[in-house]
Amino acid sequence: MKTSPSEFRFGRDFTWSHAEKAIARKAFNLALGRELDAVIREAKHRASKITQPSELWDLEHYLTGRRQSIDRTYDYRYSVLPRVLGDLIRKGRLTEDDLHGLSEDKLAYIHQVATH
């Protein structure tokens, strides 16, 4: 099945099998775990350098910003999930191997998102 550039840009309505939903959920959770692990490491690093009370608020500002970014990025609605997975590959939180088992049309769409 060939997909037009406009479909890549604006998304498509995909049908998700039960197995694909499980693969996507596992990959999504893997990426989210990696993201949160990175935040934890950075927060610990920043916290270890705090010497002044005012620096606590810098840490809070960092954490609030990261939470907001994560909330915007990690959207598990099936209507946007292929775009989200493509973005996560582009950002290095997932690999295409993490999505092994998804249909070819979904993988093609995700690859297109990841490379643009």
C-alpha positions in Angstrom: 0.0 0.0 0.0 1.5 3.3 -1.1 1.0 6.3 1.2 0.9 9.8 -0.2 3.1 12.6 1.3 -0.1 14.4 2.6 -1.1 11.3 4.5 2.3 11.3 6.2 2.0 15.0 7.1 -1.6 14.8 8.4 -1.8 11.2 9.7 -4.0 8.3 8.9 -6.6 6.2 10.5 -5.0 2.9 11.2 -6.7 -0.2 12.5 -4.8 -1.8 15.4 -4.9 -5.5 16.1 -4.7 -6.8 19.6 -1.1 -7.9 19.1 -0.2 -4.5 17.6 -1.7 -2.7 20.6 0.5 -4.8 22.9 3.6 -4.1 20.8 2.9 -0.4 20.8 2.1 -0.3 24.5 5.3 -2.1 25.3 7.4 0.3 23.1 5.6 3.4 24.5 6.3 2.3 28.1 9.9 1.5 27.2 10.4 5.0 25.8 8.6 6.6 28.7 10.7 4.7 31.1 13.9 5.8 29.3 12.7 9.4 29.4 11.9 9.3 33.1 15.2 7.6 33.9 17.0 10.4 32.2 15.0 13.0 34.2 15.8 11.2 37.4 19.5 11.1 36.7 19.5 14.8 35.8 17.4 15.8 38.8 19.8 13.9 41.1 22.8 15.5 39.5 21.2 19.0 39.9 20.1 18.3 43.4 23.6 17.2 44.4 24.9 20.6 43.4 22.4 22.6 45.4 24.1 24.9 48.0 21.6 27.8 48.3 17.8 27.6 49.1 17.0 29.6 45.9 18.6 26.7 43.9 15.7 24.5 45.0 13.4 26.6 42.8 15.7 26.1 39.8 15.3 22.3 40.3 11.6 22.7 40.6 11.5 24.8 37.4 13.5 22.1 35.6 11.2 19.3 36.8 8.0 21.3 36.0 9.3 21.9 32.5 10.3 18.3 31.9 6.9 17.1 33.2 5.1 19.5 30.8 7.3 18.3 27.9 6.7 14.7 28.7 2.9 15.2 29.0 2.9 16.9 25.6 5.1 14.2 24.0 3.7 10.9 25.4 0.1 10.7 24.0 -1.2 7.1 23.7 -4.3 7.9 21.7 -4.3 5.5 18.7 -5.1 8.4 16.4 -1.7 10.0 17.0 0.3 7.0 18.2 2.2 6.4 14.9 3.3 10.1 15.0 4.3 9.8 18.6 6.3 6.6 18.0 8.0 8.3 15.0 9.0 11.3 17.1 10.3 9.0 19.8 12.5 7.2 17.3 13.8 10.6 16.0 14.6 11.6 19.6 16.4 8.4 20.3 14.0 7.0 22.9 13.0 4.1 20.6 14.4 2.2 17.7 12.5 0.7 14.8 13.4 -2.7 16.2 11.3 -1.9 19.3 8.3 -1.8 17.0 8.9 -5.2 15.3 5.5 -6.8 14.7 3.6 -3.7 13.6 2.1 -3.8 10.1 4.1 -2.6 7.2 1.9 0.4 6.6 2.3 1.6 10.2 6.0 1.0 10.1 6.3 3.0 6.9 4.4 5.9 8.4 6.4 5.8 11.6 9.7 5.7 9.6 8.5 8.7 7.5 7.8 10.7 10.7 11.1 9.7 12.2 13.1 10.8 9.2 11.4 14.2 8.7 
